[in-house]
């Protein structure tokens, strides 16, 4: 059983910063991708950033230069540092871990944490 628990969400003014954390537990394949997604009201869930266990990162164009992602492989943790936040960053942020084994993909999601950017 794999569980992901996000924390660190909240309300912040435009231009502010927040750091999200995600703790993964259970039987997790070591060669994996940990990612952050977000879903705003009335919109589809979208990828924000991801990072492989080897350190390769990928960011949505809308957050490049403002957000950074990091992880602690020993602790199965992934972090999202969000700077220069904008109202359009308001969404529920979800953590996901994914790996492939024997030709099958395994995806696990957290429950989400709300981020609200408003003055």
C-alpha positions as CSV (number, residue, x, y, z in Angstrom):
1,X,0.0,0.0,0.0
2,X,1.4,3.3,-1.1
3,X,0.3,6.6,0.6
4,X,1.2,10.2,-0.2
5,X,0.5,13.0,2.1
6,X,0.9,16.6,1.1
7,X,1.4,19.5,3.4
8,X,2.3,23.2,3.3
9,X,-0.7,24.7,1.5
10,X,-2.4,27.8,2.6
11,X,-3.3,31.4,1.7
12,X,-0.7,33.9,0.5
13,X,-0.7,37.3,-1.1
14,X,0.5,37.8,-4.7
15,X,4.3,37.8,-4.8
16,X,4.5,35.6,-1.8
17,X,6.0,32.1,-1.3
18,X,5.0,28.7,-0.1
19,X,6.7,25.4,0.2
20,X,4.8,22.2,-0.3
21,X,5.9,18.9,1.0
22,X,4.9,15.4,0.1
23,X,5.7,12.3,2.1
24,X,5.4,9.0,0.4
25,X,5.3,5.7,2.3
26,X,4.8,2.1,1.5
27,X,6.4,-0.1,-1.2
28,X,7.8,2.4,-3.6
29,X,10.0,1.3,-6.5
30,X,13.3,3.2,-6.2
31,X,13.4,4.2,-9.9
32,X,10.4,6.6,-10.0
33,X,9.1,10.0,-10.9
34,X,7.6,12.2,-8.3
35,X,5.5,15.1,-9.5
36,X,3.3,17.9,-8.5
37,X,0.0,18.6,-10.3
38,X,-2.6,21.2,-9.7
39,X,-6.3,21.6,-10.5
40,X,-8.1,24.9,-10.4
41,X,-11.9,25.2,-10.2
42,X,-13.4,24.3,-13.5
43,X,-10.1,23.3,-15.1
44,X,-8.4,20.1,-15.8
45,X,-5.6,18.8,-13.6
46,X,-2.2,19.9,-15.0
47,X,1.4,19.0,-14.4
48,X,3.3,21.6,-12.5
49,X,6.7,20.0,-12.2
50,X,8.2,16.6,-11.9
51,X,11.6,15.1,-11.0
52,X,13.0,11.7,-11.6
53,X,14.9,9.7,-8.9
54,X,18.0,10.6,-10.9
55,X,17.4,14.3,-10.7
56,X,16.0,15.2,-14.1
57,X,13.3,17.9,-13.7
58,X,10.5,19.2,-15.9
59,X,8.4,22.3,-15.4
60,X,5.2,23.7,-16.9
61,X,6.0,26.9,-18.8
62,X,3.7,28.9,-16.5
63,X,5.9,28.2,-13.5
64,X,9.4,28.2,-15.0
65,X,11.6,30.6,-13.1
66,X,9.3,30.8,-10.1
67,X,8.9,27.2,-8.9
68,X,11.5,24.7,-8.0
69,X,11.2,21.0,-7.2
70,X,13.5,18.9,-5.0
71,X,13.4,15.5,-3.4
72,X,15.0,13.4,-0.7
73,X,15.2,9.9,-2.1
74,X,16.2,8.4,1.2
75,X,13.0,9.8,2.8
76,X,10.7,9.4,-0.2
77,X,9.9,13.1,0.1
78,X,9.3,15.7,-2.7
79,X,9.1,19.4,-2.3
80,X,7.7,22.3,-4.3
81,X,9.1,25.7,-3.6
82,X,6.8,28.3,-5.0
83,X,7.9,31.9,-5.3
84,X,6.4,35.0,-6.9
85,X,3.0,33.5,-6.6
86,X,0.2,34.8,-8.7
87,X,-3.6,34.6,-8.3
88,X,-3.6,32.2,-11.3
89,X,-1.6,29.7,-9.2
90,X,-4.6,29.2,-7.0
91,X,-5.5,25.5,-7.1
92,X,-5.5,22.3,-5.3
93,X,-2.0,20.8,-5.5
94,X,-1.5,17.1,-5.7
95,X,1.6,15.0,-5.3
96,X,2.0,11.9,-7.5
97,X,4.6,9.1,-7.7
98,X,4.9,6.9,-10.7
99,X,7.0,4.0,-11.7
100,X,7.0,1.2,-14.3
101,X,7.6,-2.4,-13.6
102,X,7.1,-5.5,-15.8
103,X,5.5,-3.3,-18.5
104,X,2.9,-1.8,-16.2
105,X,2.7,1.8,-14.9
106,X,1.9,2.4,-11.2
107,X,0.5,5.8,-10.3
108,X,-0.3,6.9,-6.7
109,X,-1.8,10.3,-5.7
110,X,-2.0,12.3,-2.6
111,X,-5.3,13.8,-1.3
112,X,-4.3,17.4,-2.3
113,X,-3.5,20.6,-0.5
114,X,-5.2,23.9,-1.3
115,X,-3.1,26.9,-2.3
116,X,-4.9,30.3,-2.5
117,X,-3.2,33.4,-3.8
118,X,-5.2,36.5,-3.2
119,X,-4.9,40.0,-1.9
